[in-house]
C-alpha cells in the first residue's frame, strides 16, 4: 500500500502536470490567437465609443457653461443689486475671476477695416439721400425775446424753445449757432474758398494745444476731390507761424502742408474746449456747400484714404452718419462720472447736467435699448449733410452751448430724444484706432472751473469762474424740481476715463 507521504507527493505532481499542460496550451495559442484578438477588439471598440461620447458630452457641457457665464455676466451688468453688479466692475473679485478663466472678452486696440483697396474704383453716389421726415431746415438768426441781452454765439435759448426743437416736423427752424455778433467769423476770402468744397476732411486746433499732422496714404483722386480744412483761432495761427511753415497761395490763402487754414476770428466762448465744438459739430454751418464731411480731432493723424472711409462707413451700408463707440463706456452717467474723476469740468455742474437729463427721463444704457451705445468716441465723425443729420448736429450743439462742453454726455441724450428718427452707425472702437494715429497734445488746456468741487465756490468772488458766453442753461432756473432727482448709481467698469 502507498504511504501517506507518497500519496501527497503524487497529488502535488499531478497538479503540477495540469498546470504545465495549461501553460503549454496557452503557449500554443499565442498572443495572436483568434479568441484573444476578438476580445481585445471588442474592448477597444467599447473604450473608443465611450471616450468619444465622454468627449462630446464634456464639450457640450463646457460650451453651456461658457454661455451661461456670459449671459449671467450681461445680466449682472444691468442688475441693481450691488453683489451682482460687482461682477461688471473690473475692480471686483468676481470680474477678475471671470477674466482670468477667459469668460470676459478683451477689447482689441486695433482691428482690420474691411475697406476697398483702390480709391480709383470707388463709385460715388449718383444722388443725395432723400429726407423723409425733415425736408426743410432753417436757422434762428435773432432772438426776439432777448434782443437787449449780450449776443451769444448759440443764442439765448429758452427751455420751452429747447423742448420744442425736439418735436419733428417737415419744416423746422432751430437755433444752430452763428448768431449775429456772436463770434467765430470767417474772412470773406475763406468763405469764397469753402463754397467750392463738396467733400471735406476737417480738423481744428484751438488755444495752440495741438500741432498739425499731415494725412498719409491719400490718393491723387482724393486730393482732387476733397478739401482738407484746418479750423484755427488766432492763438493757434500765431503758434503755427512760429513753429511750422505757413505758406500763402496767390489769392492770399494760408496753408500748412495739405491743410488749408480757416481762421475763426473772435472766439465765441471763454472755454477753449467749447470753442473746438463749433467746427466739430457745426461742420455743415461752416461749410454750407459740403455734401459729405469727415471730422477728425487735431490730435489725430489720418492714415486711410478719406474716399475709402466714406465708402466703408456710409455708402456700403447706406448710412448717413457714422461715429465710433467709446472704448470704455456705454452709459452716459458712467461717462459723467469719468469726467468728474478726471476733472474735465466742474463736478457739481456735471451733476447738474446729468440731473436735467435724468429728470427728462433718460435711462442708463442697457441691452434693452435699440442703440449700440449712448457714448461715442467723438474724435471722428463721418456724415452726409442731410436735413436730419444737420438737425441732429444743431440739437447736439445746443446742448453743448446750454450745458457743459462735454459733447459725449449730450450725444446719446439727443439720439434718445429723437426716438429712433435719427439713424447712426456706431462702429467698433478698434476700427477707429486703425483709421488714425493718435498723438499727444502739446499741452493740456485747463480752466479754473474744472477744479470747482461745490456750487458754493461759484458764489461771491467765485462768480468770475463762471463762463460768460456758454453754459448759461446751468444758471437759468429749470422748470422742474431737480433737487428731488437722484442720479443712477454708477458701477465703474473701467479705470480709464
Secondary structure by P-SEA (a helix, b strand, c coil): cccaaaaaaaaaaaaaaaaaaaaaaaaaaccccaaaaaaaaaaaaaaaaaaaaaaaaaaaaaaaaaaaaaaaaaaaaaccccccccccccccaaaaaaaaaccbbbbbcbbbbbcccccccccccccccccccccbbbbbccccccccccccccccccaaaaaaaaccccbbbbbccccccccccccaaaaaaacccccccccccccccccbbbbccccaaaaacccbbbbbcaaaaaaaaacbbbbbccccccccccbbbbbbcccccccaaaaaacccccccccccccccbbbbcccccccccaaaaaaaccccccccbbbbcccccccaaaaaaaaaaaccccaaaaaaaaaaaaaacccccccccccccccccccbbbbcccaaaaaaaaaaaaaaacccccccccaaaaaaaacccbbbbbccaaaaaaabbbbbccbbbbccccccccccccccccccccccccccccccccccccccccccccccccccc
